[in-house]
Amino acid sequence: MADQDQDLVDVDPNDPGDGSLPVFRWRQAGRENLATRRQLREMGLRPGAQEPVARIECRGGKRFAWLYRIDLAKPKFAMTLAKEAALDKAMAARQTCPGPCGRRYFHCLPLRSLGSCLECAEGIPAAPDTYMHHGGAQLAAAA
């Protein structure tokens, strides 16, 4: 038990890299029990309530990612129909042109800079394979 207590470190998630956390260079972590949030997500896991235990840096420390213990990670939350509907609604707001065409595209539109799709803003024709036809994709209605 004493060895296990020595491995635990009190961690500040906003640690600016002042030496309180181990710091590894890119691809040098060397421990198989550590993973970034993205790596955990690919494994179907999430950090849960645990704090990061190390940091991995690249590009001279300008970019970094927190490392979490895989054995303390929890399973990702299941996607429910309500969550899927909420995500679709949020993405529809970013992908639907408020201009005269009203099309829903497969990508997010530059609404902050142009206010609409390129076709409505600048007259550049949109390729037919970049937007949804027939009013966009519909989610299945909740029972």
C-alpha positions in Angstrom: 0.0 0.0 0.0 2.9 2.4 0.7 4.3 1.9 -2.8 0.9 2.7 -4.2 0.7 5.9 -2.2 4.0 7.1 -3.5 2.8 6.8 -7.1 -0.1 9.1 -6.4 0.5 12.8 -7.1 -1.7 15.8 -6.1 -2.3 17.4 -9.5 -3.6 20.8 -10.5 -5.4 20.4 -13.9 -4.3 23.9 -14.7 -0.7 23.2 -14.0 1.4 25.5 -16.3 4.3 23.1 -16.4 6.1 24.2 -13.2 7.5 20.8 -12.6 4.8 19.4 -10.4 3.8 16.8 -13.1 6.1 14.5 -15.0 6.5 15.9 -18.5 7.3 13.6 -21.5 8.3 14.5 -25.0 6.2 13.4 -27.9 6.1 9.5 -28.2 8.4 9.2 -25.1 5.8 8.5 -22.4 7.1 5.0 -22.1 4.2 3.8 -19.8 1.5 1.7 -21.3 -1.0 2.7 -18.6 -1.2 6.4 -19.7 -3.4 7.8 -22.5 -4.6 11.2 -23.7 -8.3 12.1 -23.8 -8.4 11.3 -27.5 -6.7 7.9 -27.0 -9.2 7.1 -24.2 -12.1 8.1 -26.4 -10.8 5.7 -29.1 -10.8 2.9 -26.5 -14.4 3.7 -25.5 -13.3 5.3 -22.2 -13.3 8.7 -20.5 -11.1 10.1 -17.8 -14.0 10.1 -15.3 -13.2 12.1 -12.1 -9.4 11.5 -12.2 -6.9 14.2 -12.5 -4.1 14.1 -15.1 -1.0 12.3 -13.9 1.4 13.6 -16.5 1.8 15.8 -19.5 3.1 15.1 -23.0 4.6 17.9 -25.1 5.5 18.5 -28.7 6.9 21.4 -30.7 9.1 22.6 -27.9 6.4 22.7 -25.3 4.1 24.9 -27.3 1.5 22.1 -27.6 0.7 19.6 -25.0 -1.8 17.0 -23.9 -2.7 15.7 -20.4 -2.1 12.0 -19.7 -4.6 9.9 -17.7 -4.3 6.5 -16.2 -6.1 3.9 -18.3 -6.9 1.7 -15.3 -8.8 4.5 -13.6 -10.8 5.5 -16.7 -14.5 4.9 -16.9 -16.6 3.8 -19.9 -18.0 6.5 -22.2 -21.6 7.4 -21.7 -23.9 5.7 -24.1 -25.4 7.9 -26.9 -29.1 8.1 -26.4 -31.7 9.2 -29.0 -32.2 12.5 -27.1 -28.5 13.2 -27.1 -28.3 12.3 -30.8 -31.2 14.6 -31.6 -29.6 17.5 -29.6 -26.3 17.1 -31.4 -28.1 17.0 -34.8 -30.0 20.2 -33.9 -26.7 21.9 -32.9 -24.9 20.8 -36.1 -27.9 21.8 -38.2 -27.6 25.3 -36.9 -23.9 25.4 -38.0 -24.5 23.6 -41.4 -27.8 25.3 -42.6 -27.6 28.4 -44.7 -29.8 31.2 -43.4 -29.7 32.8 -46.9 -32.2 32.3 -49.7 -31.0 28.7 -50.6 -31.6 27.3 -47.1 -29.5 24.3 -47.8 -28.0 22.1 -45.1 -24.4 21.3 -46.0 -22.2 18.4 -44.9 -19.7 20.9 -43.4 -20.0 23.9 -41.1 -20.6 27.2 -42.9 -18.6 30.4 -42.3 -21.6 32.1 -40.7 -19.5 34.5 -38.6 -17.5 35.9 -41.5 -20.0 35.5 -44.4 -23.3 35.1 -42.8 -24.3 32.4 -45.3 -23.0 29.8 -47.7 -20.5 30.9 -50.5 -23.2 30.6 -53.1 -25.6 33.0 -51.3 -22.7 35.4 -50.2 -20.5 35.5 -53.2 -22.3 33.7 -56.0 -19.9 30.8 -56.1 -22.0 27.7 -57.1 -22.0 24.9 -54.5 -21.2 21.4 -55.7 -24.3 19.1 -55.4 -22.3 16.6 -53.3 -21.6 19.2 -50.6 -25.2 19.6 -49.4 -28.1 17.5 -48.4 -31.1 17.2 -50.8 -34.8 16.9 -49.9 -34.7 19.0 -46.8 -31.7 17.4 -45.1 -31.3 14.2 -43.1 -34.0 13.5 -40.6 -33.5 11.6 -37.4 -35.9 8.8 -36.5 -38.7 10.2 -34.3 -38.6 9.2 -30.7 -41.2 6.6 -29.8 
